Structures are given as structure tokens and as C-alpha cells.
């Protein structure tokens, strides 16, 4: 028995969906002004190179004495100790404030 070739011919042709094409904008070329580029070239060529000044030793009359230096160290240490004491007092105030708020909120929950 010979094989029969059955080719189905569609009754309707299938349409493909057309899509909108996006329009592309063309960028305009920017013209560079000739005066600005000429000015920039002039500025670049005029730039100065500065050399650092040499370091010189200060006069010995301007240096502080060792006893004055020790006095300065002691004074700075006293200031440091004072600032640290104030910092700890601020922390203790903050801690007591937070504990007070915590007790108020806990007692407020059990008020009903």
C-alpha cells in the first residue's frame, strides 16, 4: 500500500503581529568655539612651577625650656582628666534617664 502524503493546507494565512518601530533622535554635533580653546592653550603654557621653601631651624630663643615643657604636659593631662570625668558623668546621667524611662513604660503596661 502506497503512503498517501497528506499535506494540510491552512484555510487562513497566519498574520504576524506588527510592532511599532521606535524613533531614534539624531544628536546634533556641538560646535566648539575657537576662542575658548585658544584661551585654554594659553593658560596651560603659562602655568608656573613653584619650588618649596627650604626648612630652617628656629632660633634657640623661641624654643621652650624643659621645665616649661613639663608644665605644659601636666596642664594638658589635667585637662584630659577633667574631660574624662565629665564624659563619665554624662554617661551616668544618660543611664539613669534610660532606666527611668524603662521603669515608666513597664509600669504603664501593668496599670490596667
Kinemage of the C-alpha trace (Angstrom):
@kinemage 1
@onewidth
@group {chain A} dominant
@subgroup {mainchain}
@vectorlist {calphas} color= white
{ca unk a 1} P 0.000 0.000 0.000
{ca unk a 2} L 1.433 3.295 -1.010
{ca unk a 3} L 1.692 6.005 1.569
{ca unk a 4} L -0.509 8.893 0.931
{ca unk a 5} L 1.014 12.223 1.529
{ca unk a 6} L -1.358 14.386 3.341
{ca unk a 7} L -0.254 17.944 3.415
{ca unk a 8} L -2.591 20.169 5.247
{ca unk a 9} L -3.150 23.431 3.578
{ca unk a 10} L -4.378 26.038 6.005
{ca unk a 11} L -7.535 27.760 5.020
{ca unk a 12} L -6.414 31.072 6.544
{ca unk a 13} L -2.984 32.541 6.335
{ca unk a 14} L -1.467 33.390 9.673
{ca unk a 15} L -0.853 37.068 10.305
{ca unk a 16} L 2.268 38.177 12.067
{ca unk a 17} L 1.882 40.862 14.643
{ca unk a 18} L 3.290 44.184 13.597
{ca unk a 19} L 5.200 46.208 16.147
{ca unk a 20} L 5.758 49.895 16.397
{ca unk a 21} L 9.191 50.980 15.466
{ca unk a 22} L 10.955 53.296 17.852
{ca unk a 23} L 12.031 56.607 16.501
{ca unk a 24} L 15.638 57.471 17.128
{ca unk a 25} L 16.710 61.014 17.753
{ca unk a 26} L 19.765 62.184 15.986
{ca unk a 27} L 22.218 64.111 18.122
{ca unk a 28} L 23.334 67.430 16.773
{ca unk a 29} L 27.034 67.980 16.618
{ca unk a 30} L 28.209 70.648 19.027
{ca unk a 31} L 30.468 73.272 17.621
{ca unk a 32} L 33.414 74.124 19.864
{ca unk a 33} L 34.196 77.810 19.994
{ca unk a 34} L 37.676 78.624 18.800
{ca unk a 35} L 38.253 81.421 21.335
{ca unk a 36} L 37.814 79.166 24.364
{ca unk a 37} L 40.226 76.509 23.140
{ca unk a 38} L 42.792 79.146 22.274
{ca unk a 39} L 42.476 80.651 25.761
{ca unk a 40} L 42.897 77.250 27.402
{ca unk a 41} L 46.030 76.586 25.417
{ca unk a 42} L 47.466 79.908 26.541
{ca unk a 43} L 46.691 79.208 30.203
{ca unk a 44} L 48.336 75.786 30.062
{ca unk a 45} L 51.557 77.214 28.710
{ca unk a 46} L 51.732 79.988 31.343
{ca unk a 47} L 51.486 77.683 34.422
{ca unk a 48} L 54.285 78.339 36.937
{ca unk a 49} L 56.212 75.687 38.780
{ca unk a 50} L 56.866 76.685 42.386
{ca unk a 51} L 59.595 75.154 44.465
{ca unk a 52} L 59.055 74.627 48.205
{ca unk a 53} L 60.923 76.869 50.614
{ca unk a 54} L 63.795 75.220 52.431
{ca unk a 55} L 63.152 74.307 56.074
{ca unk a 56} L 65.246 76.269 58.533
{ca unk a 57} L 65.879 75.616 62.211
{ca unk a 58} L 64.116 78.081 64.502
{ca unk a 59} L 66.165 80.331 66.729
{ca unk a 60} L 67.033 78.834 70.103
{ca unk a 61} L 65.423 81.807 71.883
{ca unk a 62} L 61.995 80.725 70.548
{ca unk a 63} L 62.238 77.141 71.904
{ca unk a 64} L 60.602 76.394 75.258
{ca unk a 65} L 62.633 75.190 78.201
{ca unk a 66} L 62.320 71.628 79.527
{ca unk a 67} L 60.681 72.828 82.769
{ca unk a 68} L 58.107 74.805 80.777
{ca unk a 69} L 57.547 71.755 78.581
{ca unk a 70} L 56.842 69.544 81.630
{ca unk a 71} L 54.477 72.185 83.000
{ca unk a 72} L 52.584 72.164 79.682
{ca unk a 73} L 52.327 68.357 79.736
{ca unk a 74} L 50.951 68.376 83.294
{ca unk a 75} L 48.407 71.037 82.393
{ca unk a 76} L 47.218 69.113 79.319
{ca unk a 77} L 46.949 65.916 81.410
{ca unk a 78} L 44.802 67.733 83.983
{ca unk a 79} L 42.506 68.980 81.208
{ca unk a 80} L 42.284 65.430 79.831
{ca unk a 81} L 41.331 64.032 83.262
{ca unk a 82} L 38.642 66.685 83.701
{ca unk a 83} L 37.140 65.921 80.278
{ca unk a 84} L 37.079 62.177 81.035
{ca unk a 85} L 35.315 62.785 84.377
{ca unk a 86} L 32.697 64.915 82.616
{ca unk a 87} L 32.230 62.194 79.981
{ca unk a 88} L 31.584 59.550 82.660
{ca unk a 89} L 29.146 61.828 84.465
{ca unk a 90} L 27.262 62.343 81.173
{ca unk a 91} L 27.133 58.570 80.667
{ca unk a 92} L 25.761 58.034 84.182
{ca unk a 93} L 23.091 60.716 83.583
{ca unk a 94} L 22.128 59.008 80.318
{ca unk a 95} L 21.987 55.628 82.038
{ca unk a 96} L 19.708 56.899 84.815
{ca unk a 97} L 17.449 58.622 82.260
{ca unk a 98} L 17.081 55.422 80.236
{ca unk a 99} L 16.367 53.332 83.363
{ca unk a 100} L 13.720 55.846 84.415
{ca unk a 101} L 12.029 55.623 81.014
{ca unk a 102} L 12.187 51.850 81.120
{ca unk a 103} L 10.506 51.644 84.525
{ca unk a 104} L 7.799 54.085 83.418
{ca unk a 105} L 6.984 52.008 80.333
{ca unk a 106} L 6.996 48.743 82.265
{ca unk a 107} L 4.722 50.129 84.984
{ca unk a 108} L 2.473 51.661 82.338
{ca unk a 109} L 1.894 48.230 80.803
{ca unk a 110} L 0.658 46.731 84.088
{ca unk a 111} L -1.551 49.701 85.055
{ca unk a 112} L -4.748 48.238 83.588
